[in-house]
Amino acid sequence: GGRTFSGVKPTGHLTLGNHLGAVRGWAERDQYRTESLFCVVDLHALTVEHDPARVRRLSRQAATVLLAAGLDPERCTLFVQSHVDEHTRLSYLLECTATDGELRRMVQYKEKGARARAAGEGVRLSLLTYPVLMAADILAYETDEVPVGEDQTQHVELTRDLAVRFNQRYGHTFTVPRATRPPVAARVRDLQDPGSKMGKSGAEAGPGVVFVLDEPDVVRRKVMRAVTDSGTEVRYDRAAGPGVANLLEVLAACTGGEPAALASSYSSYGALKRDVAEAVVELLRPLRARHAELAADPGHVDQVLREGAERARAVARQVVDRAYRAVGLLPRG
Ligand code: TYM
């Protein structure tokens, strides 16, 4: 039972981190267990410098990859955020609920804001209000569960705070959601820089990032060149050996084992890397094949998105109208 909502931002090609941290669980678990909505959150892609044509291309590509990963339009609702006006309508009410202090404390705002400042760009106001729009995405659907990677936990916590605060002020309006995360690989690290997460956009997306649509040989090369630790023993120790721990977590996620148990079956980094590379290649093989088929028929993807937006709108409109009444806005009559 219950309802699931989650989303992905079209700021770059989807990565192995997106897949293991979120998308795979949506496809393999959530859409079967709960009433599920998945969203390509295109408005969120406008919070940093962007190229309009690229955002458009990446939005359709993200939707195509999600279908290729196994989202079934018969079982879940897949849509694009900007096609459902309720998200921005609700975001404003939540801007009237959140404080600037709690938004300035968000880790991603601090990091991305600092990066924009260092590049001599202005920090878009929407970068600060981003988590409020994200809260609106979630609360507009009376969501119970938000399956996300570890990096989104703070945003879901804020969403909970806003829901509780709004309900206390104006009467029960929103379901208070909770974040869920995969048992392993909730934070896949960059293969070249295991101190940071594997990210899809901007300066983050270097040779340490595996994209789900990478050719098998590209995946193999990136994994074989992964930075490991200075020792030689294969041990699962996130603090002392984050590079090796990351490889073990990816392997565990692909094969269903436990990182620590897997470690004991390897006596060299080379053997571990070879197995990780093959496991990732096999994991992504069906996704790439299905993507190639779907990409040949963009009309089908557009149709799925059109129907998805209609279904999403029907749910969100009721919740958001209720919130508008609750805060004292005069009904449209
Ligand atoms: P985004 O597009 O950065 O990432 C999409 C999902 O992938 C997860 N993820 C990872 N998981 C493990 N390891 C990694 N290296 C990794 N990188 C990304 C993210 O945690 C996320 O679950 N703000 C969100 C998008 C969003 C959203 C929402 C999500 C907007 N509104 C409402 C849930 C509900 C984001 O930027 O995700």
Boltz pocket constraint, residues with backbone or C-beta under 6 A from the ligand:
constraints:
  - pocket:
      binder: B
      contacts: [[A, 5], [A, 6], [A, 7], [A, 8], [A, 9], [A, 10], [A, 16], [A, 17], [A, 18], [A, 19], [A, 20], [A, 21], [A, 22], [A, 23], [A, 41], [A, 44], [A, 133], [A, 134], [A, 135], [A, 137], [A, 138], [A, 146], [A, 147], [A, 148], [A, 149], [A, 150], [A, 151], [A, 152], [A, 155], [A, 185], [A, 186], [A, 187], [A, 188], [A, 189], [A, 197], [A, 198], [A, 199]]
      max_distance: 6.0
